[in-house]
Amino acid sequence: MPVVDSPARESQLDALIAAGGYWGLAPDWVPRAGYVRDRDTLIRALAALRRLVQNETARLRRRRTCAY
């Protein structure tokens, strides 16, 4: 069954995060404040994560081809 995004689900998630419920899942050493929430920062972070995945994939492929 597909997950349906709805305003009600979004507001429930917002309420959970506002109440601090999300932080119960994170270790104590994770900062609780100071996060930038603008679109440009999110786009740059996403691009960096994609580069990390691509680099790791390439590294694993090289290791696999060099093993023979």
PyMOL commands that set and color helices and strands:
alter all, ss='L'
color gray80, all
select helices_A, chain A and resi 7-18+22-25+39-66
alter helices_A, ss='H'
color red, helices_A
deselect
rebuild
show_as cartoon
